[in-house]
């Protein structure tokens, strides 16, 4: 028998793989470049291979019409104006996510700083509620805080990703460690699907495509890129290029050539 969680995971992923645009930046940073109109980004990209987006509840509530892709509602909030920007607070509940029609819930958890205990408590609480209602939970697990010297250290990333899985997340999003061998160890030691974050804006499209290809080769189940998609001059073409790598297993080198011609 298929569970509600499986049905919803099938909406945010395609054949177990994910191409997701996180667009939760409005609370933390305001209407940054590319996200002045998040609704347009969603509708412009939904036909090019996108499987899901991560948005705050206010953006979900104001969608002009339903989308053809899965939606995670994001329930972690802090602002760049705060004296504690790494301290993420809960901004909603799983029951609310169900009422809004979301297909999953997303949380941001920083590990390695003084705010860690509070965020772990939030993760445990929301994981319990998600399991109760058969709602998928995506945990953004970041090595971030005063005790983290190198956020891309493979041992630290593996530990942080494992925390997300151990606390009940159905999908773990974390940073890429920089090479296939080290990230494959992160994936193997995390008993739920792992997807990678895009981080800062990539220097070139080719760099981003190569990172995607390498992460998939290491066993990642997909990507969640924000600025590198919505901040791109043609977001829909970047989504199409990433989809070719993730779902069709085309090479980054060839896809980069095609993207450059468009």
Phi and psi restraints in degrees (value plus and minus 20) as a CYANA .aco file:
   2 UNK   PHI    -100.2   -60.2
   2 UNK   PSI     114.5   154.5
   3 UNK   PHI    -108.2   -68.2
   3 UNK   PSI     142.9   182.9
   4 UNK   PHI     -80.7   -40.7
   4 UNK   PSI     -56.5   -16.5
   5 UNK   PHI     -82.6   -42.6
   5 UNK   PSI     -62.4   -22.4
   6 UNK   PHI     -84.4   -44.4
   6 UNK   PSI     -60.4   -20.4
   7 UNK   PHI     -82.0   -42.0
   7 UNK   PSI     -63.9   -23.9
   8 UNK   PHI     -91.9   -51.9
   8 UNK   PSI     -57.0   -17.0
   9 UNK   PHI     -81.4   -41.4
   9 UNK   PSI     -54.5   -14.5
  10 UNK   PHI     -87.5   -47.5
  10 UNK   PSI     -41.2    -1.2
  11 UNK   PHI    -101.7   -61.7
  11 UNK   PSI     -51.4   -11.4
  12 UNK   PHI    -115.7   -75.7
  12 UNK   PSI     -30.9     9.1
  13 UNK   PHI    -147.7  -107.7
  13 UNK   PSI     147.1   187.1
  14 UNK   PHI    -149.8  -109.8
  14 UNK   PSI      95.8   135.8
  15 UNK   PHI      33.1    73.1
  15 UNK   PSI      19.4    59.4
  16 UNK   PHI      60.6   100.6
  16 UNK   PSI     -11.4    28.6
  17 UNK   PHI    -142.8  -102.8
  17 UNK   PSI     133.8   173.8
  18 UNK   PHI    -148.0  -108.0
  18 UNK   PSI     117.8   157.8
  19 UNK   PHI    -151.4  -111.4
  19 UNK   PSI      81.4   121.4
  20 UNK   PHI    -144.8  -104.8
  20 UNK   PSI     121.3   161.3
  21 UNK   PHI    -128.3   -88.3
  21 UNK   PSI      91.4   131.4
  22 UNK   PHI     -96.8   -56.8
  22 UNK   PSI     108.3   148.3
  23 UNK   PHI    -151.7  -111.7
  23 UNK   PSI      20.4    60.4
  24 UNK   PHI    -110.3   -70.3
  24 UNK   PSI     -12.2    27.8
  25 UNK   PHI     -88.9   -48.9
  25 UNK   PSI     -35.9     4.1
  26 UNK   PHI     -80.5   -40.5
  26 UNK   PSI     -54.0   -14.0
  27 UNK   PHI     -93.2   -53.2
  27 UNK   PSI     -65.5   -25.5
  28 UNK   PHI     -94.6   -54.6
  28 UNK   PSI     -60.9   -20.9
  29 UNK   PHI    -144.3  -104.3
  29 UNK   PSI     -23.1    16.9
  30 UNK   PHI      63.4   103.4
  30 UNK   PSI    -185.3  -145.3
  31 UNK   PHI     -98.7   -58.7
  31 UNK   PSI      54.8    94.8
  32 UNK   PHI     -91.1   -51.1
  32 UNK   PSI     147.7   187.7
  33 UNK   PHI     -75.2   -35.2
  33 UNK   PSI     107.3   147.3
  34 UNK   PHI      77.5   117.5
  34 UNK   PSI     -40.8    -0.8
  35 UNK   PHI    -135.6   -95.6
  35 UNK   PSI       2.9    42.9
  36 UNK   PHI     -81.2   -41.2
  36 UNK   PSI     -53.8   -13.8
  37 UNK   PHI    -155.0  -115.0
  37 UNK   PSI      62.6   102.6
  38 UNK   PHI     -81.4   -41.4
  38 UNK   PSI     -50.7   -10.7
  39 UNK   PHI     -80.1   -40.1
  39 UNK   PSI     -62.0   -22.0
  40 UNK   PHI     -84.2   -44.2
  40 UNK   PSI     -57.7   -17.7
  41 UNK   PHI     -79.5   -39.5
  41 UNK   PSI     -64.9   -24.9
  42 UNK   PHI     -81.6   -41.6
  42 UNK   PSI     -72.0   -32.0
  43 UNK   PHI     -88.4   -48.4
  43 UNK   PSI     -51.3   -11.3
  44 UNK   PHI     -94.2   -54.2
  44 UNK   PSI     -45.3    -5.3
  45 UNK   PHI    -123.7   -83.7
  45 UNK   PSI     -33.2     6.8
  46 UNK   PHI     -86.2   -46.2
  46 UNK   PSI     -37.9     2.1
  47 UNK   PHI    -119.5   -79.5
  47 UNK   PSI     -12.2    27.8
  48 UNK   PHI    -134.2   -94.2
  48 UNK   PSI      -3.3    36.7
  49 UNK   PHI      93.2   133.2
  49 UNK   PSI     -22.3    17.7
  50 UNK   PHI     -85.7   -45.7
  50 UNK   PSI     117.4   157.4
  51 UNK   PHI    -122.7   -82.7
  51 UNK   PSI     -48.0    -8.0
  52 UNK   PHI    -185.8  -145.8
  52 UNK   PSI     146.3   186.3
  53 UNK   PHI    -153.6  -113.6
  53 UNK   PSI     139.7   179.7
  54 UNK   PHI    -137.9   -97.9
  54 UNK   PSI      95.7   135.7
  55 UNK   PHI    -155.2  -115.2
  55 UNK   PSI     135.7   175.7
  56 UNK   PHI     -95.0   -55.0
  56 UNK   PSI     139.1   179.1
  57 UNK   PHI     -82.3   -42.3
  57 UNK   PSI     -51.3   -11.3
  58 UNK   PHI     -85.4   -45.4
  58 UNK   PSI     -54.5   -14.5
  59 UNK   PHI     -92.3   -52.3
  59 UNK   PSI     -58.4   -18.4
  60 UNK   PHI     -84.0   -44.0
  60 UNK   PSI     -64.1   -24.1
  61 UNK   PHI     -83.5   -43.5
  61 UNK   PSI     -48.0    -8.0
  62 UNK   PHI    -121.7   -81.7
  62 UNK   PSI      -9.8    30.2
  63 UNK   PHI     -78.1   -38.1
  63 UNK   PSI     109.9   149.9
  64 UNK   PHI     -85.8   -45.8
  64 UNK   PSI     -48.8    -8.8
  65 UNK   PHI    -176.7  -136.7
  65 UNK   PSI     142.2   182.2
  66 UNK   PHI     -81.0   -41.0
  66 UNK   PSI     134.9   174.9
  67 UNK   PHI    -125.6   -85.6
  67 UNK   PSI     147.6   187.6
  68 UNK   PHI    -114.8   -74.8
  68 UNK   PSI     -14.6    25.4
  69 UNK   PHI    -139.7   -99.7
  69 UNK   PSI     148.7   188.7
  70 UNK   PHI     -96.9   -56.9
  70 UNK   PSI     134.2   174.2
  71 UNK   PHI    -149.4  -109.4
  71 UNK   PSI     103.8   143.8
  72 UNK   PHI    -116.6   -76.6
  72 UNK   PSI     111.6   151.6
  73 UNK   PHI    -114.5   -74.5
  73 UNK   PSI     111.7   151.7
  74 UNK   PHI    -114.6   -74.6
  74 UNK   PSI     109.6   149.6
  75 UNK   PHI    -141.2  -101.2
  75 UNK   PSI      12.4    52.4
  76 UNK   PHI    -142.4  -102.4
  76 UNK   PSI     113.0   153.0
  77 UNK   PHI    -159.2  -119.2
  77 UNK   PSI     118.3   158.3
  78 UNK   PHI    -178.9  -138.9
  78 UNK   PSI     146.3   186.3
  79 UNK   PHI    -147.8  -107.8
  79 UNK   PSI     134.9   174.9
  80 UNK   PHI     -89.8   -49.8
  80 UNK   PSI     -30.9     9.1
  81 UNK   PHI    -105.7   -65.7
  81 UNK   PSI     -30.6     9.4
  82 UNK   PHI    -100.3   -60.3
  82 UNK   PSI     137.6   177.6
  83 UNK   PHI     -98.1   -58.1
  83 UNK   PSI     -30.5     9.5
  84 UNK   PHI    -152.8  -112.8
  84 UNK   PSI      48.3    88.3
  85 UNK   PHI     -84.8   -44.8
  85 UNK   PSI     -41.0    -1.0
  86 UNK   PHI    -104.4   -64.4
  86 UNK   PSI     -25.8    14.2
  87 UNK   PHI    -109.1   -69.1
  87 UNK   PSI      79.5   119.5
  88 UNK   PHI    -107.9   -67.9
  88 UNK   PSI     110.9   150.9
  89 UNK   PHI    -133.4   -93.4
  89 UNK   PSI     131.4   171.4
  90 UNK   PHI     -88.6   -48.6
  90 UNK   PSI     118.2   158.2
  91 UNK   PHI    -141.4  -101.4
  91 UNK   PSI     -10.9    29.1
  92 UNK   PHI    -194.9  -154.9
  92 UNK   PSI    -193.2  -153.2
  93 UNK   PHI    -152.1  -112.1
  93 UNK   PSI     144.7   184.7
  94 UNK   PHI     -87.7   -47.7
  94 UNK   PSI     -57.7   -17.7
  95 UNK   PHI     -79.2   -39.2
  95 UNK   PSI     -61.1   -21.1
  96 UNK   PHI     -84.5   -44.5
  96 UNK   PSI     -60.7   -20.7
  97 UNK   PHI     -79.4   -39.4
  97 UNK   PSI     -60.0   -20.0
  98 UNK   PHI     -85.0   -45.0
  98 UNK   PSI     -62.2   -22.2
  99 UNK   PHI     -84.1   -44.1
  99 UNK   PSI     -54.3   -14.3
 100 UNK   PHI     -96.2   -56.2
 100 UNK   PSI     -33.8     6.2
 101 UNK   PHI      68.9   108.9
 101 UNK   PSI      -4.4    35.6
 102 UNK   PHI     -88.7   -48.7
 102 UNK   PSI     134.9   174.9
 103 UNK   PHI    -117.9   -77.9
 103 UNK   PSI     -30.1     9.9
 104 UNK   PHI    -189.0  -149.0
 104 UNK   PSI     149.3   189.3
 105 UNK   PHI    -139.2   -99.2
 105 UNK   PSI     122.2   162.2
 106 UNK   PHI    -141.5  -101.5
 106 UNK   PSI     117.3   157.3
 107 UNK   PHI    -148.2  -108.2
 107 UNK   PSI     129.4   169.4
 108 UNK   PHI    -130.0   -90.0
 108 UNK   PSI     101.7   141.7
 109 UNK   PHI    -143.9  -103.9
 109 UNK   PSI     101.5   141.5
 110 UNK   PHI    -118.1   -78.1
 110 UNK   PSI     109.3   149.3
 111 UNK   PHI    -134.5   -94.5
 111 UNK   PSI     110.7   150.7
 112 UNK   PHI      96.7   136.7
 112 UNK   PSI     -15.1    24.9
 113 UNK   PHI    -148.5  -108.5
 113 UNK   PSI     158.3   198.3
 114 UNK   PHI     -86.8   -46.8
 114 UNK   PSI     -38.2     1.8
 115 UNK   PHI    -104.0   -64.0
 115 UNK   PSI     -26.3    13.7
 116 UNK   PHI     -74.8   -34.8
 116 UNK   PSI     -69.0   -29.0
 117 UNK   PHI     -77.0   -37.0
 117 UNK   PSI     -62.7   -22.7
 118 UNK   PHI     -83.8   -43.8
 118 UNK   PSI     -60.1   -20.1
 119 UNK   PHI     -93.1   -53.1
 119 UNK   PSI     -53.3   -13.3
 120 UNK   PHI     -83.9   -43.9
 120 UNK   PSI     -58.3   -18.3
 121 UNK   PHI     -83.0   -43.0
 121 UNK   PSI     -61.5   -21.5
 122 UNK   PHI     -81.4   -41.4
 122 UNK   PSI     -63.3   -23.3
 123 UNK   PHI     -81.1   -41.1
 123 UNK   PSI     -64.5   -24.5
 124 UNK   PHI     -83.5   -43.5
 124 UNK   PSI     -61.4   -21.4
 125 UNK   PHI     -85.3   -45.3
 125 UNK   PSI     -68.2   -28.2
 126 UNK   PHI     -90.5   -50.5
 126 UNK   PSI     -54.9   -14.9
 127 UNK   PHI     -80.7   -40.7
 127 UNK   PSI     -61.5   -21.5
 128 UNK   PHI     -81.1   -41.1
 128 UNK   PSI     -66.0   -26.0
 129 UNK   PHI     -86.2   -46.2
 129 UNK   PSI     -59.0   -19.0
 130 UNK   PHI     -83.0   -43.0
 130 UNK   PSI     -63.6   -23.6
 131 UNK   PHI     -86.0   -46.0
 131 UNK   PSI     -56.3   -16.3
 132 UNK   PHI     -81.8   -41.8
 132 UNK   PSI     -58.1   -18.1
 133 UNK   PHI    -125.8   -85.8
 133 UNK   PSI      -9.6    30.4
 134 UNK   PHI      36.6    76.6
 134 UNK   PSI      23.9    63.9
 135 UNK   PHI    -129.0   -89.0
 135 UNK   PSI     103.2   143.2
 136 UNK   PHI     -80.6   -40.6
 136 UNK   PSI     123.2   163.2
 137 UNK   PHI    -140.1  -100.1
 137 UNK   PSI     101.9   141.9
 138 UNK   PHI    -122.6   -82.6
 138 UNK   PSI     102.6   142.6
 139 UNK   PHI    -128.0   -88.0
 139 UNK   PSI      97.0   137.0
 140 UNK   PHI    -101.1   -61.1
 140 UNK   PSI      84.2   124.2
 141 UNK   PHI    -124.8   -84.8
 141 UNK   PSI      89.5   129.5
 142 UNK   PHI    -137.9   -97.9
 142 UNK   PSI     111.8   151.8
 143 UNK   PHI     -95.5   -55.5
 143 UNK   PSI      84.8   124.8
 144 UNK   PHI    -175.5  -135.5
 144 UNK   PSI      98.6   138.6
 145 UNK   PHI     134.7   174.7
 145 UNK   PSI     159.0   199.0
 146 UNK   PHI     -86.2   -46.2
 146 UNK   PSI     -39.5     0.5
 147 UNK   PHI    -112.2   -72.2
 147 UNK   PSI     -20.6    19.4
 148 UNK   PHI    -121.5   -81.5
 148 UNK   PSI      91.6   131.6
 149 UNK   PHI    -106.4   -66.4
 149 UNK   PSI     -59.6   -19.6
 150 UNK   PHI    -152.3  -112.3
 150 UNK   PSI      81.6   121.6
 151 UNK   PHI     -87.4   -47.4
 151 UNK   PSI     -28.9    11.1
 152 UNK   PHI    -126.1   -86.1
 152 UNK   PSI     -12.5    27.5
 153 UNK   PHI     -79.8   -39.8
 153 UNK   PSI     101.8   141.8
 154 UNK   PHI     -77.1   -37.1
 154 UNK   PSI     -57.9   -17.9
 155 UNK   PHI     -86.2   -46.2
 155 UNK   PSI     -59.4   -19.4
 156 UNK   PHI     -89.4   -49.4
 156 UNK   PSI     -64.3   -24.3
 157 UNK   PHI     -81.5   -41.5
 157 UNK   PSI     -61.7   -21.7
 158 UNK   PHI     -82.2   -42.2
 158 UNK   PSI     -61.4   -21.4
 159 UNK   PHI     -84.2   -44.2
 159 UNK   PSI     -66.6   -26.6
 160 UNK   PHI     -84.8   -44.8
 160 UNK   PSI     -62.9   -22.9
 161 UNK   PHI     -83.0   -43.0
 161 UNK   PSI     -61.1   -21.1
 162 UNK   PHI     -83.4   -43.4
 162 UNK   PSI     -55.1   -15.1
 163 UNK   PHI     -79.2   -39.2
 163 UNK   PSI     -64.0   -24.0
 164 UNK   PHI     -79.0   -39.0
 164 UNK   PSI     -65.4   -25.4
 165 UNK   PHI     -86.3   -46.3
 165 UNK   PSI     -63.3   -23.3
 166 UNK   PHI     -83.0   -43.0
 166 UNK   PSI     -51.7   -11.7
 167 UNK   PHI    -106.1   -66.1
 167 UNK   PSI     -22.1    17.9
 168 UNK   PHI      92.1   132.1
 168 UNK   PSI     -13.2    26.8
 169 UNK   PHI     -86.7   -46.7
 169 UNK   PSI     127.0   167.0
 170 UNK   PHI    -108.8   -68.8
 170 UNK   PSI     -46.8    -6.8
 171 UNK   PHI    -158.3  -118.3
 171 UNK   PSI     116.6   156.6
 172 UNK   PHI    -133.3   -93.3
 172 UNK   PSI     106.9   146.9
 173 UNK   PHI    -124.6   -84.6
 173 UNK   PSI     111.0   151.0
 174 UNK   PHI    -171.8  -131.8
 174 UNK   PSI     159.5   199.5
 175 UNK   PHI    -100.3   -60.3
 175 UNK   PSI     131.3   171.3
 176 UNK   PHI    -100.9   -60.9
 176 UNK   PSI     119.0   159.0
 177 UNK   PHI    -103.6   -63.6
 177 UNK   PSI     -29.7    10.3
 178 UNK   PHI      90.2   130.2
 178 UNK   PSI     -33.5     6.5
 179 UNK   PHI    -174.3  -134.3
 179 UNK   PSI     138.2   178.2
 180 UNK   PHI     -83.2   -43.2
 180 UNK   PSI     -65.3   -25.3
 181 UNK   PHI     -81.0   -41.0
 181 UNK   PSI     -68.6   -28.6
 182 UNK   PHI     -89.7   -49.7
 182 UNK   PSI     -56.6   -16.6
 183 UNK   PHI     -94.7   -54.7
 183 UNK   PSI     -49.1    -9.1
 184 UNK   PHI     -82.0   -42.0
 184 UNK   PSI     -52.0   -12.0
 185 UNK   PHI     -89.7   -49.7
 185 UNK   PSI     -56.1   -16.1
 186 UNK   PHI     -82.1   -42.1
 186 UNK   PSI     -67.0   -27.0
 187 UNK   PHI     -82.7   -42.7
 187 UNK   PSI     -65.5   -25.5
 188 UNK   PHI     -85.4   -45.4
 188 UNK   PSI     -48.6    -8.6
 189 UNK   PHI    -114.1   -74.1
 189 UNK   PSI     -13.1    26.9
 190 UNK   PHI    -136.6   -96.6
 190 UNK   PSI      92.0   132.0
 191 UNK   PHI    -100.5   -60.5
 191 UNK   PSI       1.9    41.9
 192 UNK   PHI    -157.0  -117.0
 192 UNK   PSI     144.2   184.2
 193 UNK   PHI     -76.6   -36.6
 193 UNK   PSI     118.6   158.6
 194 UNK   PHI    -134.1   -94.1
 194 UNK   PSI     112.3   152.3
 195 UNK   PHI    -143.6  -103.6
 195 UNK   PSI     134.4   174.4
 196 UNK   PHI    -124.9   -84.9
 196 UNK   PSI     131.6   171.6
 197 UNK   PHI    -106.2   -66.2
 197 UNK   PSI     136.5   176.5
 198 UNK   PHI    -106.6   -66.6
 198 UNK   PSI     -46.0    -6.0
 199 UNK   PHI      52.2    92.2
 199 UNK   PSI    -174.2  -134.2
 200 UNK   PHI     -83.5   -43.5
 200 UNK   PSI     146.2   186.2
 201 UNK   PHI     -78.2   -38.2
 201 UNK   PSI     107.1   147.1
 202 UNK   PHI     -87.4   -47.4
 202 UNK   PSI     130.6   170.6
 203 UNK   PHI     -86.4   -46.4
 203 UNK   PSI     -60.0   -20.0
 204 UNK   PHI    -158.0  -118.0
 204 UNK   PSI     138.5   178.5
 205 UNK   PHI     -80.4   -40.4
 205 UNK   PSI     -59.7   -19.7
 206 UNK   PHI     -81.9   -41.9
 206 UNK   PSI     -60.0   -20.0
 207 UNK   PHI     -78.3   -38.3
 207 UNK   PSI     -63.1   -23.1
 208 UNK   PHI     -87.1   -47.1
 208 UNK   PSI     -61.5   -21.5
 209 UNK   PHI     -86.6   -46.6
 209 UNK   PSI     -59.0   -19.0
 210 UNK   PHI     -85.9   -45.9
 210 UNK   PSI     -62.2   -22.2
 211 UNK   PHI     -79.8   -39.8
 211 UNK   PSI     -60.4   -20.4
 212 UNK   PHI     -83.5   -43.5
 212 UNK   PSI     -67.5   -27.5
 213 UNK   PHI     -80.1   -40.1
 213 UNK   PSI     -63.4   -23.4
 214 UNK   PHI     -86.2   -46.2
 214 UNK   PSI     -62.5   -22.5
 215 UNK   PHI     -83.0   -43.0
 215 UNK   PSI     -60.6   -20.6
 216 UNK   PHI     -85.9   -45.9
 216 UNK   PSI     -58.7   -18.7
 217 UNK   PHI     -83.8   -43.8
 217 UNK   PSI     -49.3    -9.3
 218 UNK   PHI    -100.1   -60.1
 218 UNK   PSI     -28.9    11.1
 219 UNK   PHI      90.9   130.9
 219 UNK   PSI     -17.2    22.8
 220 UNK   PHI     -82.2   -42.2
 220 UNK   PSI     133.5   173.5
 221 UNK   PHI    -120.0   -80.0
 221 UNK   PSI     -12.6    27.4
 222 UNK   PHI     131.9   171.9
 222 UNK   PSI    -185.6  -145.6
 223 UNK   PHI    -154.8  -114.8
 223 UNK   PSI     135.7   175.7
 224 UNK   PHI    -152.9  -112.9
 224 UNK   PSI      73.5   113.5
 225 UNK   PHI    -129.1   -89.1
 225 UNK   PSI     107.6   147.6
 226 UNK   PHI    -116.5   -76.5
 226 UNK   PSI    -106.6   -66.6
 227 UNK   PHI     -76.7   -36.7
 227 UNK   PSI     -51.7   -11.7
 228 UNK   PHI     -92.7   -52.7
 228 UNK   PSI     -29.6    10.4
 229 UNK   PHI    -130.9   -90.9
 229 UNK   PSI     -81.1   -41.1
 230 UNK   PHI     -90.2   -50.2
 230 UNK   PSI     -38.5     1.5
 231 UNK   PHI    -111.2   -71.2
 231 UNK   PSI     -19.5    20.5
 232 UNK   PHI     -98.1   -58.1
 232 UNK   PSI     133.2   173.2
 233 UNK   PHI     -84.5   -44.5
 233 UNK   PSI     -48.7    -8.7
 234 UNK   PHI    -155.3  -115.3
 234 UNK   PSI      62.6   102.6
 235 UNK   PHI     -74.3   -34.3
 235 UNK   PSI     -60.6   -20.6
 236 UNK   PHI     -85.7   -45.7
 236 UNK   PSI     -53.7   -13.7
 237 UNK   PHI     -93.5   -53.5
 237 UNK   PSI     -53.3   -13.3
 238 UNK   PHI     -87.3   -47.3
 238 UNK   PSI     -60.9   -20.9
 239 UNK   PHI     -79.8   -39.8
 239 UNK   PSI     -64.5   -24.5
 240 UNK   PHI     -81.7   -41.7
 240 UNK   PSI     -59.8   -19.8
 241 UNK   PHI     -86.7   -46.7
 241 UNK   PSI     -63.3   -23.3
 242 UNK   PHI     -85.6   -45.6
 242 UNK   PSI     -58.3   -18.3
 243 UNK   PHI     -82.4   -42.4
 243 UNK   PSI     -56.2   -16.2
 244 UNK   PHI     -82.2   -42.2
 244 UNK   PSI     -57.4   -17.4
 245 UNK   PHI     -94.6   -54.6
 245 UNK   PSI     -66.1   -26.1
 246 UNK   PHI     -92.0   -52.0
 246 UNK   PSI     -64.7   -24.7
 247 UNK   PHI    -121.3   -81.3
 247 UNK   PSI     -47.0    -7.0
 248 UNK   PHI    -127.1   -87.1
 248 UNK   PSI     -25.2    14.8
 249 UNK   PHI      39.1    79.1
 249 UNK   PSI      12.8    52.8
 250 UNK   PHI     -95.6   -55.6
 250 UNK   PSI     135.6   175.6
 251 UNK   PHI     -97.4   -57.4
 251 UNK   PSI     127.8   167.8
 252 UNK   PHI     -81.8   -41.8
 252 UNK   PSI     -57.3   -17.3
 253 UNK   PHI     -81.7   -41.7
 253 UNK   PSI     -65.8   -25.8
 254 UNK   PHI     -90.6   -50.6
 254 UNK   PSI     -60.7   -20.7
 255 UNK   PHI     -85.2   -45.2
 255 UNK   PSI     -58.0   -18.0
 256 UNK   PHI     -81.1   -41.1
 256 UNK   PSI     -59.0   -19.0
 257 UNK   PHI     -83.8   -43.8
 257 UNK   PSI     -64.5   -24.5
 258 UNK   PHI     -85.9   -45.9
 258 UNK   PSI     -59.4   -19.4
 259 UNK   PHI     -84.7   -44.7
 259 UNK   PSI     -56.7   -16.7
 260 UNK   PHI     -88.4   -48.4
 260 UNK   PSI     -44.4    -4.4
 261 UNK   PHI    -104.0   -64.0
 261 UNK   PSI     -40.0     0.0
